[in-house]
Amino acid sequence: MSETTLIENAIPRTDIVKRAARIGAEIRNIKLSSDLPDETIAAMNRLLLDHKVIFFRDQSHLGDAEQERFAARFGKLVPHPMLGVAKGTASLLELDSARGGGRADVWHADGTFADAYPKILVLRAVVIPLFGGDTVWSNTAAAYLDLPPPLQRLADELWAVHSNVFDYAGMARVREVDKKHFDEVFTRTIFETEHPVVRVHPETGERTLVLGALVQRFLGIPKYDGQKLLDIFQSHITAPENTVRWNWREGDVAIWDNRATHHYAVNDYGDQHRVVRRATIEGDVPVSIDGRCSVTRVKVTKQPPMTRSHIHGDPAVMDHAPAFAACTS
């Protein structure tokens, strides 16, 4: 059965509405649930690979448990390694604008501080402000193709170090509650992982750029030069032609391929409340075009605050072996 036939047998073409030329499609007239036929899930996965992010309106029937069960149809659910799970769930991450860490207004792919970072994310809108709070996604495969051939060849050879420790000084709207969350929760365990700047997508074979806000430096490149290179590559990722912007309504669901996209949660809604919950599907270790695999080189767990019993306590853990699944390519 051809891929076109697979999709048309499960989802009518008239229900698939492109939201931009290079990325994004809205799928209409479908009620998401864990009981959908295998053929429908397979068609959704194919549409996801084609469009990078797919959107569904009017899914307010989904609660936490059913969101998890539906997301699990796409792979193994995993919790965030530092942030834990929403109350009453096995794996959901809640992003609440009223709490620290609830506003992700930087361009990034989720979890690239680790080697086997997530492959798919399923995000559900729970509380949406009256205005603002959109999310923008970019197609990093299209961005790679836009690079002039000499820059493509350079990107093919480069490796970058990603970490969950990044510079808040460059962000314009950092609140004290975010700084506290960053210091006490998000960087409780510190990761440094080497990724190829260009990975080969394991399902499509496309070359995609692995960059974003978690990049610390390029291997073998002085930081000053590296920042200029990062700016060039990121300018292609964030070019408007490679993006799609979604105006959320409560009950909406977005599913994106984290291996071929970056995204940015627009922080333009002031003190209004915004809550979304995210299910995360376990990913695989990126492979470069010459077959080498990403690796987590450093994993440091911070010591707890000093107490009498910790004055001569154990040192922080330093792990020079990969922290997650080994590359299987």
RAUR-V26495 format. One line per field, one symbol per residue. phi: phi as a letter, one per 40 degrees, with the letter a starting at -180 (. if undefined). psi: psi as a letter, one per 40 degrees, with the letter a starting at -180 (. if undefined). A space follows every 50 residues. Layout:
BEGIN
phi: ???
psi: ???
END
This chain:
BEGIN
phi: .ccccdcccbbddccbbcbacbagacbbfabcaccccdcccccccccccc bgabbbcfbcccbdccdccccccbiccbcccbcgbcdgbcacbcbbccbc gcbccbcabcgccbcccdcbbbbbcbbbccaggcbbbbcccccccccddc ccccddccbbcbaccbccccbcbcccccccccccbcbdbbbbbcbccbbc ccbbgccbcbbhccccaccgbddcccccccccccccccddccbbbbccbd gcbbbbcccbabaacccbbfcccbbbbbbbbdbbcdbccbgcbdaccbbb ccccdcbdccdbcccccbbccdcbcccbc
psi: hiddddddddhideehhheideihihhifhhhieeiiddddddddddddd edhiihiffeehaddddddddeeeahhiihddeaiiheidehhhhhdeii eehgfihiiheeeidgiidiihhhhdhhidiaeiihiihedddddehidd ddddddeiiihiiehihedeidfhidddddddddddfdhhihhhiidhih hedeeihihgbaeehdiihehidddddddddddddddehddeiihhhiih eihhhiheeeiiihhhgfebeihhhihhhhhhaihihieeeiiihhdhhh hiiiihideedfaiiihhheiheaiihe.
END
